[in-house]
Each structure stands twice: as structure tokens, then as C-alpha cells.
Amino acid sequence: MSYGQNTRTTSGISRPVETGKEYIVDITDTGRTGDGVARIQGFVIFVKSAKAGAKNVKIKVNSVGDRFATAEVAAGSTDTT
């Protein structure tokens, strides 16, 4: 499991998450489509079906774009709220 290591894409722009890796995050907000919003080193991650206020949620990143990533809650995740 990774905890916010920077990675570089072919464009040379650094991103703190990688597709396919798992991270532990807090869901701080809700996006326009209802998905949870987490941040790692300021980089936005939209987490499918996650709710604002959830803490220590294990997520798996599905895709990483220039400005944000998408993820889903990983199996075995715990929420301490």
C-alpha cells in the first residue's frame, strides 16, 4: 500500500497517486455527482459511493488525469466515523 509517493507521467507532471494502487484517505467533501472527494498532497480524488466525513478509507485508484483521479472504495476498507 502506498502513502502519497510522487510519480511522474509521460508528460513529466508529478502526481501523488498511481492507477491500480491503494491509499488510505479521509473523505472531506461531496462532488457534484455525489461521489466523495479526498485529497492526497492537494491532488483531488473522486471516490465512487464514498460519503463526506468517512475517515481512514482504503481506496483503489482507477484512473489518474491531469487535474484529478477517480477511485473506488477497496475491499476491506474501514470507516472510523
Buried (B, 14 or more C-beta within 10 A) or exposed (E): EBEEEEBEEEEEEEBBBBBEBBBBBBBEEBBEEEBBBBBBEEBBBBBBEBBBEBEEBBBBBBEBEEEBBBBBBBEEBEBEE
